């Protein structure tokens, strides 16, 4: 019996995809990359770097840093403390910190930036890599991982699927670690193909749907991204020592798309690499919460600011998210992870303008004005009409908010996510980093990050933090 679901196009011959990826990685030169792609990659670096430093102050970040300190090998620095640990442990801890607040970019196709940026930082600190080499490796990691994720996650079988499929997650994120690690370690063509095969067998199982059914989720969240950064580096280092991987892992009926939980595979995403693929389907977050909740929080803040409403004057908040999940209705009293998923709490923080952002998920009871709004917030289904054919990777997150006061009723609707400007991203970075190093140093770090390719050593960024 043929169990293969309908595909967008036919699978290429075995070994084709790992060969194409290795060819792309070895042939990539920063001089041949467009200015738009280079600038975008630096903004990804900037945003993830800032989230890493801020995330070091979260409960999950502190736990990861504590584990990393147990390493006896002083190779790479922890972004939160400056201590040197084994390169894999630095990548694991810094990845967890980058993802801790859920404040880092989403895209292309998942949380790949939270893997790629800590990995290139850890390898660069150990290998003394130039900023140009780091930026090149980062671009490759984002592009390859994003395309693999798009091929596995956007394809649908002939039968209609309502909502998220029962198996969902981001195993493709491991390639955001493996690809830049292989490049910064100088792997050759065959070793790169081995590393990709090892990584495809080392990716974590898709756990997103399980987490969305959990009111008080674990610190691993939807995907254990820290574990994948560690496994991704190990895949590249094993291959460098002659350990072989499945060079035919991607193709065919039982290829990596299948054992990673995909409904099908759109092979067209894997026919070529490079270009500006990573730019359009990536969204930077203005607030620290689930991507599909950001619009709700932004609208709550917008109503309060534009209508000059004092939080104390609010009598009711009605939140209508694009997706409703079990943790939305909680009040955040279960700890930092319950705070992360509580839409009522996040909207209350947005309406009250709580700073610093790390305070949203510190595991402590919220301020009284925020707690009051949590009790006044209710969640209703989103029922308005939306554009036909809109896709999540295009930013389609239809949601709305109503805020009531004694003086009036105010509503906002947002069918598509809005894009942050470069100036807003720089301000976000300074906001995230200033508590650790001061505003002046944070602005200097932002400037250095946006000149990454000019740095003789990318680790100069860490030097500046821990000077």
C-alpha positions as a Markdown table, in Angstrom:
| # | Residue | x | y | z |
|---|---|---|---|---|
| 1 | Unk | 0.0 | 0.0 | 0.0 |
| 2 | Unk | 1.3 | 3.5 | -0.9 |
| 3 | Unk | 1.3 | 5.5 | 2.3 |
| 4 | Unk | 2.8 | 8.7 | 0.8 |
| 5 | Unk | 0.5 | 11.7 | 1.1 |
| 6 | Unk | 0.1 | 14.0 | -1.9 |
| 7 | Unk | 3.2 | 16.1 | -2.4 |
| 8 | Unk | 3.6 | 19.6 | -3.9 |
| 9 | Unk | 6.1 | 18.0 | -6.3 |
| 10 | Unk | 8.2 | 14.9 | -6.6 |
| 11 | Unk | 11.1 | 14.1 | -4.4 |
| 12 | Unk | 14.5 | 14.6 | -5.9 |
| 13 | Unk | 16.9 | 11.7 | -6.1 |
| 14 | Unk | 18.7 | 10.6 | -2.9 |
| 15 | Unk | 21.5 | 12.8 | -1.8 |
| 16 | Unk | 20.4 | 15.8 | -3.9 |
| 17 | Unk | 19.4 | 18.1 | -1.0 |
| 18 | Unk | 22.5 | 17.7 | 1.2 |
| 19 | Unk | 24.6 | 18.2 | -1.9 |
| 20 | Unk | 22.8 | 21.4 | -2.8 |
| 21 | Unk | 23.1 | 22.7 | 0.8 |
| 22 | Unk | 26.9 | 21.9 | 0.9 |
| 23 | Unk | 27.4 | 23.6 | -2.5 |
| 24 | Unk | 25.6 | 26.7 | -1.2 |
| 25 | Unk | 27.5 | 26.9 | 2.1 |
| 26 | Unk | 30.9 | 26.5 | 0.5 |
| 27 | Unk | 30.1 | 29.0 | -2.3 |
| 28 | Unk | 28.5 | 31.7 | -0.2 |
| 29 | Unk | 30.5 | 35.0 | 0.0 |
| 30 | Unk | 29.3 | 38.1 | 1.7 |
| 31 | Unk | 30.2 | 40.2 | -1.3 |
| 32 | Unk | 27.7 | 38.3 | -3.3 |
| 33 | Unk | 24.8 | 38.9 | -0.8 |
| 34 | Unk | 22.5 | 41.8 | -1.4 |
| 35 | Unk | 22.6 | 44.8 | 1.0 |
| 36 | Unk | 19.0 | 44.1 | 2.0 |
| 37 | Unk | 19.8 | 40.5 | 3.1 |
| 38 | Unk | 22.9 | 41.6 | 4.9 |
| 39 | Unk | 21.1 | 44.4 | 6.8 |
| 40 | Unk | 18.2 | 42.0 | 7.7 |
| 41 | Unk | 20.6 | 39.4 | 9.0 |
| 42 | Unk | 22.3 | 42.0 | 11.2 |
| 43 | Unk | 18.9 | 43.1 | 12.6 |
| 44 | Unk | 18.2 | 39.5 | 13.4 |
| 45 | Unk | 21.6 | 39.3 | 15.1 |
| 46 | Unk | 20.9 | 42.5 | 17.0 |
| 47 | Unk | 17.4 | 41.5 | 18.2 |
| 48 | Unk | 18.4 | 38.0 | 19.3 |
| 49 | Unk | 21.6 | 39.3 | 21.0 |
| 50 | Unk | 19.5 | 41.8 | 23.0 |
| 51 | Unk | 17.0 | 39.1 | 24.0 |
| 52 | Unk | 19.8 | 36.8 | 25.1 |
| 53 | Unk | 21.2 | 39.4 | 27.5 |
| 54 | Unk | 17.7 | 40.2 | 28.8 |
| 55 | Unk | 16.8 | 36.6 | 29.1 |
| 56 | Unk | 19.7 | 35.9 | 31.4 |
| 57 | Unk | 17.6 | 37.5 | 34.2 |
| 58 | Unk | 14.7 | 35.1 | 33.8 |
| 59 | Unk | 14.2 | 31.9 | 35.9 |
| 60 | Unk | 14.9 | 29.6 | 32.9 |
| 61 | Unk | 17.9 | 31.7 | 31.8 |
| 62 | Unk | 19.4 | 31.5 | 35.3 |
| 63 | Unk | 18.9 | 27.7 | 35.4 |
| 64 | Unk | 20.6 | 27.3 | 32.0 |
| 65 | Unk | 23.5 | 29.5 | 33.1 |
| 66 | Unk | 23.9 | 27.4 | 36.3 |
| 67 | Unk | 24.2 | 24.2 | 34.2 |
| 68 | Unk | 26.7 | 25.8 | 31.9 |
| 69 | Unk | 28.9 | 26.8 | 34.8 |
| 70 | Unk | 29.5 | 23.1 | 35.6 |
| 71 | Unk | 31.6 | 22.7 | 32.4 |
| 72 | Unk | 35.3 | 22.5 | 33.0 |
| 73 | Unk | 36.4 | 23.6 | 29.6 |
| 74 | Unk | 36.9 | 27.5 | 29.2 |
| 75 | Unk | 36.1 | 28.0 | 25.5 |
| 76 | Unk | 33.3 | 30.4 | 25.0 |
| 77 | Unk | 31.6 | 33.1 | 27.2 |
| 78 | Unk | 28.1 | 33.1 | 28.6 |
| 79 | Unk | 26.4 | 36.2 | 27.3 |
| 80 | Unk | 24.7 | 36.8 | 30.7 |
| 81 | Unk | 27.8 | 36.6 | 32.9 |
| 82 | Unk | 31.0 | 36.5 | 30.9 |
| 83 | Unk | 32.2 | 33.2 | 32.4 |
| 84 | Unk | 33.9 | 30.8 | 30.0 |
| 85 | Unk | 32.5 | 27.3 | 29.5 |
| 86 | Unk | 32.6 | 24.6 | 26.9 |
| 87 | Unk | 31.4 | 25.9 | 23.5 |
| 88 | Unk | 28.4 | 23.6 | 23.4 |
| 89 | Unk | 27.3 | 24.6 | 26.9 |
| 90 | Unk | 27.7 | 28.3 | 26.1 |
| 91 | Unk | 25.5 | 27.8 | 23.0 |
| 92 | Unk | 22.9 | 25.8 | 25.0 |
| 93 | Unk | 22.7 | 28.4 | 27.8 |
| 94 | Unk | 22.7 | 31.4 | 25.5 |
| 95 | Unk | 20.1 | 29.9 | 23.3 |
| 96 | Unk | 17.8 | 29.3 | 26.2 |
| 97 | Unk | 18.4 | 32.9 | 27.3 |
| 98 | Unk | 17.6 | 34.2 | 23.8 |
| 99 | Unk | 14.3 | 32.3 | 23.8 |
| 100 | Unk | 13.4 | 32.8 | 27.5 |
| 101 | Unk | 11.1 | 35.8 | 27.2 |
| 102 | Unk | 9.8 | 34.7 | 23.8 |
| 103 | Unk | 10.9 | 38.1 | 22.6 |
| 104 | Unk | 13.2 | 37.1 | 19.8 |
| 105 | Unk | 12.2 | 37.1 | 16.1 |
| 106 | Unk | 10.0 | 34.4 | 14.7 |
| 107 | Unk | 11.1 | 33.3 | 11.2 |
| 108 | Unk | 12.0 | 32.4 | 8.7 |
| 109 | Unk | 9.7 | 29.5 | 9.8 |
| 110 | Unk | 10.0 | 29.3 | 13.5 |
| 111 | Unk | 12.5 | 30.3 | 16.2 |
| 112 | Unk | 15.6 | 29.7 | 14.1 |
| 113 | Unk | 17.2 | 33.0 | 15.0 |
| 114 | Unk | 17.4 | 32.0 | 18.7 |
| 115 | Unk | 19.5 | 29.0 | 17.6 |
| 116 | Unk | 21.7 | 30.6 | 14.9 |
| 117 | Unk | 22.8 | 33.7 | 16.8 |
| 118 | Unk | 23.9 | 32.1 | 20.1 |
| 119 | Unk | 25.7 | 29.4 | 18.1 |
| 120 | Unk | 27.6 | 31.8 | 15.9 |
| 121 | Unk | 28.5 | 33.9 | 19.0 |
| 122 | Unk | 29.8 | 30.8 | 20.9 |
| 123 | Unk | 31.8 | 29.5 | 17.9 |
| 124 | Unk | 33.2 | 32.9 | 17.1 |
| 125 | Unk | 34.3 | 33.5 | 20.7 |
| 126 | Unk | 36.1 | 30.1 | 20.7 |
| 127 | Unk | 37.5 | 30.3 | 17.1 |
| 128 | Unk | 38.2 | 34.0 | 17.1 |
| 129 | Unk | 36.1 | 34.3 | 13.9 |
| 130 | Unk | 35.8 | 37.6 | 12.0 |
| 131 | Unk | 32.6 | 39.5 | 11.9 |
| 132 | Unk | 32.4 | 38.9 | 8.2 |
| 133 | Unk | 32.6 | 35.1 | 8.6 |
| 134 | Unk | 30.0 | 35.2 | 11.4 |
| 135 | Unk | 27.6 | 37.2 | 9.3 |
| 136 | Unk | 28.0 | 34.9 | 6.4 |
| 137 | Unk | 27.5 | 31.8 | 8.5 |
| 138 | Unk | 24.4 | 33.4 | 10.1 |
| 139 | Unk | 22.9 | 34.1 | 6.7 |
| 140 | Unk | 23.4 | 30.5 | 5.6 |
| 141 | Unk | 22.0 | 29.1 | 8.8 |
| 142 | Unk | 18.8 | 31.2 | 8.7 |
| 143 | Unk | 18.3 | 30.5 | 5.0 |
| 144 | Unk | 18.8 | 26.7 | 5.1 |
| 145 | Unk | 16.9 | 26.2 | 8.3 |
| 146 | Unk | 14.1 | 28.4 | 7.1 |
| 147 | Unk | 13.7 | 26.7 | 3.8 |
| 148 | Unk | 13.7 | 23.3 | 5.4 |
| 149 | Unk | 11.1 | 24.4 | 7.8 |
| 150 | Unk | 8.9 | 25.9 | 5.1 |
| 151 | Unk | 9.2 | 22.7 | 3.0 |
| 152 | Unk | 8.0 | 20.6 | 6.0 |
| 153 | Unk | 5.5 | 22.9 | 7.6 |
| 154 | Unk | 3.7 | 24.7 | 4.8 |
| 155 | Unk | 2.9 | 21.6 | 2.7 |
| 156 | Unk | -0.5 | 20.1 | 3.3 |
| 157 | Unk | -1.9 | 16.8 | 2.1 |
| 158 | Unk | -5.0 | 16.4 | -0.1 |
| 159 | Unk | -7.3 | 16.3 | 2.9 |
| 160 | Unk | -8.2 | 19.6 | 4.5 |
| 161 | Unk | -6.6 | 20.3 | 7.9 |
| 162 | Unk | -8.5 | 22.5 | 10.3 |
| 163 | Unk | -6.2 | 24.5 | 12.5 |
| 164 | Unk | -2.8 | 23.2 | 13.5 |
| 165 | Unk | -2.1 | 19.5 | 12.7 |
| 166 | Unk | -1.9 | 17.1 | 15.7 |
| 167 | Unk | 1.9 | 16.9 | 15.3 |
| 168 | Unk | 3.6 | 20.2 | 15.1 |
| 169 | Unk | 7.0 | 21.7 | 16.1 |
| 170 | Unk | 10.3 | 23.0 | 14.9 |
| 171 | Unk | 12.8 | 20.1 | 14.5 |
| 172 | Unk | 14.2 | 22.0 | 11.5 |
| 173 | Unk | 15.7 | 24.5 | 13.9 |
| 174 | Unk | 18.6 | 22.2 | 14.5 |
| 175 | Unk | 20.0 | 23.2 | 11.0 |
| 176 | Unk | 20.2 | 26.8 | 12.2 |
| 177 | Unk | 22.8 | 25.5 | 14.6 |
| 178 | Unk | 24.5 | 22.9 | 12.4 |
| 179 | Unk | 25.0 | 25.0 | 9.2 |
| 180 | Unk | 26.8 | 28.0 | 10.8 |
| 181 | Unk | 28.8 | 25.6 | 13.1 |
| 182 | Unk | 30.0 | 23.6 | 10.1 |
| 183 | Unk | 31.0 | 26.8 | 8.3 |
| 184 | Unk | 32.9 | 28.4 | 11.2 |
| 185 | Unk | 34.6 | 25.1 | 11.8 |
| 186 | Unk | 35.7 | 24.9 | 8.2 |
| 187 | Unk | 34.1 | 21.6 | 7.2 |
| 188 | Unk | 34.5 | 20.3 | 3.7 |
| 189 | Unk | 31.8 | 19.2 | 1.3 |
| 190 | Unk | 31.4 | 15.5 | 2.4 |
| 191 | Unk | 31.7 | 16.5 | 6.1 |
| 192 | Unk | 29.0 | 19.1 | 5.7 |
| 193 | Unk | 26.7 | 16.4 | 4.2 |
| 194 | Unk | 27.5 | 14.1 | 7.1 |
| 195 | Unk | 26.8 | 16.9 | 9.6 |
| 196 | Unk | 23.4 | 17.6 | 8.0 |
| 197 | Unk | 22.5 | 13.9 | 8.2 |
| 198 | Unk | 23.6 | 13.6 | 11.8 |
| 199 | Unk | 21.6 | 16.7 | 12.7 |
| 200 | Unk | 18.5 | 15.4 | 11.0 |
| 201 | Unk | 18.7 | 12.3 | 13.3 |
| 202 | Unk | 19.4 | 14.5 | 16.3 |
| 203 | Unk | 16.5 | 17.0 | 16.1 |
| 204 | Unk | 14.0 | 17.0 | 18.9 |
| 205 | Unk | 10.5 | 15.6 | 18.5 |
| 206 | Unk | 7.7 | 18.1 | 17.6 |
| 207 | Unk | 6.1 | 19.1 | 20.9 |
| 208 | Unk | 4.2 | 22.3 | 20.1 |
| 209 | Unk | 0.7 | 20.9 | 20.2 |
| 210 | Unk | 1.4 | 19.3 | 23.6 |
| 211 | Unk | 2.6 | 22.6 | 25.0 |
| 212 | Unk | -0.4 | 24.4 | 23.7 |
| 213 | Unk | -2.6 | 22.1 | 25.7 |
| 214 | Unk | -0.7 | 22.8 | 28.9 |
| 215 | Unk | -1.9 | 25.6 | 31.1 |
| 216 | Unk | 1.5 | 25.8 | 33.0 |
| 217 | Unk | 4.1 | 24.7 | 30.5 |
| 218 | Unk | 7.7 | 23.6 | 31.1 |
| 219 | Unk | 10.7 | 25.7 | 30.4 |
| 220 | Unk | 11.5 | 23.7 | 27.3 |
| 221 | Unk | 8.5 | 25.5 | 25.8 |
| 222 | Unk | 7.3 | 24.4 | 22.3 |
| 223 | Unk | 10.7 | 23.2 | 21.2 |
| 224 | Unk | 13.8 | 22.6 | 23.4 |
| 225 | Unk | 15.9 | 25.1 | 21.4 |
| 226 | Unk | 18.8 | 25.0 | 23.8 |
| 227 | Unk | 19.1 | 21.2 | 23.3 |
| 228 | Unk | 19.0 | 21.6 | 19.5 |
| 229 | Unk | 21.8 | 24.2 | 19.6 |
| 230 | Unk | 24.0 | 21.8 | 21.5 |
| 231 | Unk | 23.1 | 18.9 | 19.2 |
| 232 | Unk | 23.6 | 21.0 | 16.1 |
| 233 | Unk | 27.2 | 21.9 | 17.2 |
| 234 | Unk | 27.9 | 18.3 | 18.1 |
| 235 | Unk | 26.7 | 17.2 | 14.7 |
| 236 | Unk | 29.2 | 19.5 | 13.0 |
| 237 | Unk | 32.0 | 18.5 | 15.4 |
| 238 | Unk | 31.3 | 14.8 | 15.0 |
| 239 | Unk | 31.4 | 15.1 | 11.2 |
| 240 | Unk | 34.7 | 17.0 | 11.5 |
| 241 | Unk | 36.1 | 13.9 | 13.3 |
| 242 | Unk | 35.0 | 11.5 | 10.6 |
| 243 | Unk | 31.6 | 10.4 | 12.1 |
| 244 | Unk | 29.3 | 9.7 | 9.2 |
| 245 | Unk | 25.7 | 10.8 | 8.8 |
| 246 | Unk | 22.8 | 9.9 | 6.4 |
| 247 | Unk | 23.6 | 12.0 | 3.3 |
| 248 | Unk | 20.3 | 10.9 | 1.8 |
| 249 | Unk | 18.3 | 11.9 | 4.9 |
| 250 | Unk | 16.0 | 14.4 | 3.2 |
| 251 | Unk | 14.6 | 12.7 | 0.2 |
| 252 | Unk | 11.9 | 10.1 | -0.3 |
| 253 | Unk | 8.8 | 8.7 | 1.4 |
| 254 | Unk | 10.5 | 8.2 | 4.7 |
| 255 | Unk | 12.8 | 11.2 | 4.6 |
| 256 | Unk | 13.4 | 13.8 | 7.3 |
| 257 | Unk | 10.1 | 15.6 | 6.6 |
| 258 | Unk | 8.3 | 12.4 | 7.6 |
| 259 | Unk | 10.1 | 11.6 | 10.8 |
| 260 | Unk | 9.9 | 15.2 | 11.8 |
| 261 | Unk | 6.2 | 15.2 | 11.8 |
| 262 | Unk | 5.4 | 16.9 | 8.5 |
| 263 | Unk | 2.1 | 16.3 | 6.6 |
| 264 | Unk | 4.0 | 16.4 | 3.3 |
| 265 | Unk | 7.1 | 18.0 | 1.8 |
| 266 | Unk | 7.1 | 20.9 | -0.7 |
| 267 | Unk | 10.4 | 20.1 | -2.4 |
| 268 | Unk | 10.4 | 23.4 | -4.3 |
| 269 | Unk | 11.7 | 25.2 | -1.2 |
| 270 | Unk | 14.8 | 22.9 | -1.3 |
| 271 | Unk | 15.7 | 23.3 | -5.0 |
| 272 | Unk | 17.9 | 26.3 | -4.4 |
| 273 | Unk | 19.3 | 28.4 | -1.6 |
| 274 | Unk | 20.2 | 32.0 | -1.2 |
| 275 | Unk | 18.3 | 35.2 | -2.2 |
| 276 | Unk | 16.0 | 37.1 | 0.1 |
| 277 | Unk | 13.7 | 34.2 | 1.2 |
| 278 | Unk | 14.4 | 34.9 | 4.9 |
| 279 | Unk | 13.2 | 38.5 | 4.9 |
| 280 | Unk | 9.5 | 38.5 | 4.2 |
| 281 | Unk | 8.3 | 35.6 | 6.5 |
| 282 | Unk | 10.1 | 36.9 | 9.6 |
| 283 | Unk | 8.5 | 39.0 | 12.3 |
| 284 | Unk | 10.2 | 40.9 | 15.1 |
| 285 | Unk | 8.2 | 41.1 | 18.3 |
| 286 | Unk | 7.3 | 44.4 | 20.0 |
| 287 | Unk | 6.4 | 42.6 | 23.3 |
| 288 | Unk | 7.6 | 39.4 | 25.0 |
| 289 | Unk | 4.9 | 36.8 | 24.4 |
| 290 | Unk | 3.7 | 34.3 | 21.9 |
| 291 | Unk | 3.8 | 35.7 | 18.4 |
| 292 | Unk | 0.1 | 35.1 | 17.9 |
| 293 | Unk | -0.6 | 37.1 | 21.0 |
| 294 | Unk | 1.5 | 40.1 | 20.2 |
| 295 | Unk | -1.2 | 41.9 | 18.2 |
| 296 | Unk | -3.6 | 41.7 | 21.1 |
| 297 | Unk | -1.1 | 43.2 | 23.5 |
| 298 | Unk | -0.1 | 45.9 | 21.1 |
| 299 | Unk | -3.8 | 46.9 | 20.5 |
| 300 | Unk | -4.4 | 47.1 | 24.2 |
| 301 | Unk | -1.5 | 49.4 | 24.6 |
| 302 | Unk | -2.5 | 51.4 | 21.5 |
| 303 | Unk | -6.0 | 52.1 | 22.9 |
| 304 | Unk | -4.8 | 53.2 | 26.2 |
| 305 | Unk | -2.2 | 55.5 | 24.7 |
| 306 | Unk | -4.2 | 57.0 | 21.9 |
| 307 | Unk | -7.3 | 57.5 | 24.1 |
| 308 | Unk | -5.2 | 58.7 | 27.0 |
| 309 | Unk | -6.8 | 56.2 | 29.3 |
| 310 | Unk | -5.5 | 55.6 | 32.8 |
| 311 | Unk | -5.3 | 51.9 | 33.7 |
| 312 | Unk | -7.3 | 52.7 | 36.8 |
| 313 | Unk | -10.2 | 53.9 | 34.7 |
| 314 | Unk | -10.6 | 50.6 | 32.8 |
| 315 | Unk | -13.6 | 48.6 | 33.7 |
| 316 | Unk | -13.3 | 45.7 | 31.2 |
| 317 | Unk | -10.9 | 44.3 | 28.6 |
| 318 | Unk | -12.2 | 41.9 | 26.0 |
| 319 | Unk | -9.4 | 40.0 | 24.1 |
| 320 | Unk | -10.1 | 38.1 | 20.9 |
| 321 | Unk | -6.9 | 36.3 | 19.8 |
| 322 | Unk | -6.3 | 34.6 | 16.4 |
| 323 | Unk | -5.6 | 31.4 | 18.3 |
| 324 | Unk | -6.9 | 30.4 | 21.7 |
| 325 | Unk | -4.8 | 28.1 | 23.7 |
| 326 | Unk | -5.2 | 26.6 | 27.2 |
| 327 | Unk | -2.8 | 29.0 | 28.9 |
| 328 | Unk | -4.5 | 32.1 | 27.7 |
| 329 | Unk | -7.1 | 32.2 | 30.4 |
| 330 | Unk | -4.8 | 31.8 | 33.3 |
| 331 | Unk | -3.8 | 34.7 | 35.6 |
| 332 | Unk | -0.1 | 33.8 | 35.5 |
| 333 | Unk | 0.0 | 32.7 | 39.1 |
| 334 | Unk | 1.7 | 29.4 | 38.2 |
| 335 | Unk | 5.2 | 30.9 | 37.7 |
| 336 | Unk | 7.2 | 32.4 | 34.8 |
| 337 | Unk | 6.0 | 30.0 | 32.2 |
| 338 | Unk | 2.3 | 30.4 | 33.1 |
| 339 | Unk | 3.0 | 34.2 | 32.9 |
| 340 | Unk | 4.4 | 33.7 | 29.4 |
| 341 | Unk | 1.2 | 32.0 | 28.1 |
| 342 | Unk | -1.4 | 34.1 | 30.0 |
| 343 | Unk | -2.9 | 36.5 | 27.4 |
| 344 | Unk | -4.9 | 38.2 | 30.2 |
| 345 | Unk | -1.6 | 39.0 | 32.0 |
| 346 | Unk | 0.3 | 40.1 | 28.9 |
| 347 | Unk | -2.5 | 42.4 | 27.8 |
| 348 | Unk | -2.6 | 43.9 | 31.3 |
| 349 | Unk | 1.1 | 44.5 | 31.2 |
| 350 | Unk | 0.7 | 46.1 | 27.7 |
| 351 | Unk | -2.0 | 48.4 | 28.9 |
| 352 | Unk | 0.0 | 49.4 | 32.0 |
| 353 | Unk | 3.3 | 49.8 | 30.0 |
| 354 | Unk | 5.3 | 47.6 | 32.4 |
| 355 | Unk | 9.1 | 48.0 | 32.2 |
| 356 | Unk | 11.5 | 46.3 | 32.1 |
| 357 | Unk | 10.2 | 43.6 | 29.8 |
| 358 | Unk | 11.9 | 40.9 | 31.8 |
| 359 | Unk | 9.5 | 41.7 | 34.7 |
| 360 | Unk | 6.6 | 40.3 | 32.6 |
| 361 | Unk | 7.9 | 36.7 | 33.2 |
| 362 | Unk | 10.0 | 36.9 | 36.4 |
| 363 | Unk | 7.8 | 34.4 | 38.4 |
| 364 | Unk | 6.8 | 37.1 | 40.9 |
| 365 | Unk | 3.3 | 38.5 | 41.5 |
| 366 | Unk | 2.6 | 41.4 | 39.1 |
| 367 | Unk | 2.2 | 45.0 | 40.3 |
| 368 | Unk | -1.3 | 45.8 | 41.7 |
| 369 | Unk | -2.4 | 47.8 | 38.7 |
| 370 | Unk | -1.5 | 44.9 | 36.4 |
| 371 | Unk | -3.2 | 42.4 | 38.6 |
| 372 | Unk | -6.4 | 44.4 | 38.7 |
| 373 | Unk | -6.6 | 44.4 | 34.9 |
| 374 | Unk | -6.0 | 40.7 | 34.7 |
| 375 | Unk | -9.2 | 40.2 | 36.8 |
| 376 | Unk | -11.1 | 42.5 | 34.4 |
| 377 | Unk | -9.9 | 40.8 | 31.2 |
| 378 | Unk | -12.0 | 38.1 | 29.4 |
| 379 | Unk | -11.2 | 36.1 | 26.3 |
| 380 | Unk | -13.7 | 35.7 | 23.4 |
| 381 | Unk | -13.5 | 33.9 | 20.0 |
| 382 | Unk | -12.4 | 36.0 | 17.1 |
| 383 | Unk | -15.3 | 35.9 | 14.6 |
| 384 | Unk | -14.7 | 38.7 | 12.1 |
| 385 | Unk | -14.3 | 38.1 | 8.4 |
| 386 | Unk | -10.7 | 37.9 | 7.1 |
| 387 | Unk | -9.0 | 37.8 | 3.7 |
| 388 | Unk | -9.3 | 34.5 | 1.8 |
| 389 | Unk | -6.0 | 32.7 | 1.4 |
| 390 | Unk | -4.0 | 34.6 | 4.0 |
| 391 | Unk | -1.2 | 32.6 | 5.5 |
| 392 | Unk | 0.5 | 32.6 | 8.9 |
| 393 | Unk | 3.9 | 33.1 | 7.3 |
| 394 | Unk | 2.6 | 36.3 | 5.8 |
| 395 | Unk | 1.6 | 37.7 | 9.2 |
| 396 | Unk | -2.0 | 36.7 | 9.1 |
| 397 | Unk | -3.0 | 36.8 | 12.8 |
| 398 | Unk | -6.6 | 38.3 | 12.9 |
| 399 | Unk | -7.4 | 39.5 | 16.4 |
| 400 | Unk | -9.2 | 42.4 | 18.1 |
| 401 | Unk | -9.5 | 44.1 | 21.5 |
| 402 | Unk | -12.2 | 46.1 | 23.3 |
| 403 | Unk | -11.5 | 48.3 | 26.3 |
| 404 | Unk | -14.4 | 49.7 | 28.3 |
| 405 | Unk | -14.3 | 52.6 | 30.7 |
| 406 | Unk | -17.0 | 54.7 | 32.4 |
| 407 | Unk | -16.5 | 57.2 | 29.7 |
| 408 | Unk | -16.6 | 55.0 | 26.6 |
| 409 | Unk | -16.0 | 51.8 | 24.7 |
| 410 | Unk | -12.9 | 51.6 | 22.4 |
| 411 | Unk | -12.1 | 48.9 | 19.9 |
| 412 | Unk | -9.2 | 47.9 | 17.7 |
| 413 | Unk | -8.9 | 45.2 | 15.1 |
| 414 | Unk | -5.7 | 43.9 | 13.5 |
| 415 | Unk | -6.0 | 41.2 | 10.7 |
| 416 | Unk | -2.3 | 41.3 | 9.9 |
| 417 | Unk | 0.8 | 41.8 | 12.1 |
| 418 | Unk | 2.5 | 45.1 | 11.8 |
| 419 | Unk | 6.3 | 45.3 | 11.1 |
| 420 | Unk | 8.7 | 46.9 | 13.5 |
| 421 | Unk | 11.0 | 49.6 | 12.0 |
| 422 | Unk | 14.8 | 49.6 | 12.3 |
| 423 | Unk | 14.6 | 52.5 | 14.8 |
| 424 | Unk | 12.1 | 50.6 | 16.9 |
| 425 | Unk | 14.4 | 47.5 | 16.9 |
| 426 | Unk | 17.4 | 49.6 | 18.0 |
| 427 | Unk | 15.3 | 51.1 | 20.8 |
| 428 | Unk | 14.2 | 47.6 | 21.8 |
| 429 | Unk | 17.8 | 46.4 | 21.9 |
| 430 | Unk | 18.8 | 49.3 | 24.2 |
| 431 | Unk | 15.8 | 48.6 | 26.4 |
| 432 | Unk | 16.8 | 45.0 | 26.7 |
| 433 | Unk | 20.5 | 45.6 | 27.3 |
| 434 | Unk | 20.7 | 48.8 | 29.3 |
| 435 | Unk | 19.8 | 47.2 | 32.6 |
| 436 | Unk | 22.9 | 45.1 | 32.3 |
| 437 | Unk | 25.5 | 47.5 | 30.9 |
| 438 | Unk | 24.0 | 51.0 | 30.9 |
| 439 | Unk | 22.3 | 52.9 | 28.1 |
| 440 | Unk | 25.5 | 54.4 | 26.6 |
| 441 | Unk | 27.1 | 51.0 | 26.3 |
| 442 | Unk | 23.9 | 49.4 | 24.9 |
| 443 | Unk | 23.8 | 52.0 | 22.1 |
| 444 | Unk | 27.5 | 51.3 | 21.4 |
| 445 | Unk | 26.7 | 47.6 | 21.2 |
| 446 | Unk | 23.8 | 48.2 | 18.8 |
| 447 | Unk | 26.1 | 50.2 | 16.5 |
| 448 | Unk | 28.8 | 47.5 | 16.7 |
| 449 | Unk | 26.2 | 44.8 | 15.9 |
| 450 | Unk | 25.0 | 46.7 | 12.8 |
| 451 | Unk | 28.6 | 46.9 | 11.7 |
| 452 | Unk | 29.2 | 43.2 | 12.4 |
| 453 | Unk | 31.1 | 42.5 | 9.1 |
| 454 | Unk | 33.6 | 45.2 | 9.9 |
| 455 | Unk | 34.7 | 43.6 | 13.2 |
| 456 | Unk | 38.1 | 41.8 | 13.0 |
| 457 | Unk | 36.7 | 39.6 | 15.8 |
| 458 | Unk | 33.0 | 39.1 | 16.4 |
| 459 | Unk | 33.8 | 38.4 | 20.0 |
| 460 | Unk | 34.6 | 42.1 | 20.4 |
| 461 | Unk | 30.9 | 42.4 | 21.2 |
| 462 | Unk | 31.3 | 40.3 | 24.3 |
| 463 | Unk | 34.5 | 42.1 | 25.2 |
| 464 | Unk | 32.5 | 45.3 | 25.3 |
| 465 | Unk | 29.9 | 43.8 | 27.7 |
| 466 | Unk | 32.4 | 42.4 | 30.1 |
| 467 | Unk | 35.1 | 45.1 | 29.8 |
